[in-house]
Amino acid sequence: MRITVFGATGNVGGRVVAEALARGHQVTAVLRDPAKPHGLPSAAAIAVGDARNPADVARIAAGQDAVVTATRPMPGSEHELAAATTGLLAGIAGTGVRLLAVGGAGSLTVPGSDGTTLVESPGFPAEIRPIALACNEQLDLYRAADAEVDWTYLSPAALLEPGARTGRFRLGLDELLVDADGNSAISMEDLAIALLDEVERPAHRRARFTAGY
């Protein structure tokens, strides 16, 4: 398959690129500034563009089977996530190319809480609240998207860190996945597996799903 990745130099995006290449896909990594060191594998093609620009998105998405976005703004620039989402949705609309987004966990409901979302729950860390709320807005934009956009939104578990690639995880929909001790976690490597599985075998079209241990 031909897969394009926005946010390819980020922690999650880089792992998505690596997983896709390991599966034999043709991968294009999108950079906003090709002059900056990026550390991407030589097997990945490079395209220059900005997710906020629908014309860039349409140009880069042409001929692709799927576009993945794992973009994350810097602290203090969380508002840029909505702009990137709007650009991606507008650029993809009507192309027939699938759009898969790695989003946030904040909008997942906490098990046994009668519908309280993670970001609303007591003790949610104040330092990550801005990006959690930005991801909530991101999901709202996908859910309100034009019917011509074939999108999928992947929310990770509450704790998302670099770790082992185990291939052993569970999938869910809108509820936070927790283990027997109440912990919610997944490695970035396993999240990349969950995403590429969805690219290859679509099961959550125009829907959100989640992955965790």
HELIX and SHEET records of a PDB file:
HELIX    1   1 ASN A   11  ALA A   22  1                                  12    
HELIX    2   2 PRO A   54  ALA A   61  1                                   8    
HELIX    3   3 GLU A   80  ILE A   92  1                                  13    
HELIX    4   4 LEU A  118  GLU A  120  5                                   3    
HELIX    5   5 ALA A  126  ILE A  128  5                                   3    
HELIX    6   6 ARG A  129  ARG A  143  1                                  15    
HELIX    7   7 MET A  188  GLU A  200  1                                  13    
SHEET    1   A 8 ALA A  45  VAL A  48  0                                        
SHEET    2   A 8 GLN A  26  LEU A  31  1                                        
SHEET    3   A 8 ARG A   2  PHE A   6  1                                        
SHEET    4   A 8 ALA A  66  THR A  69  1                                        
SHEET    5   A 8 ARG A  98  VAL A 102  1                                        
SHEET    6   A 8 ASP A 150  SER A 155  1                                        
SHEET    7   A 8 ALA A 207  GLY A 212  1                                        
SHEET    8   A 8 ARG A 170  GLY A 172 -1                                        
SHEET    1   B 2 LEU A 159  GLU A 161  0                                        
SHEET    2   B 2 ALA A 185  SER A 187  1                                        
END                                                                             
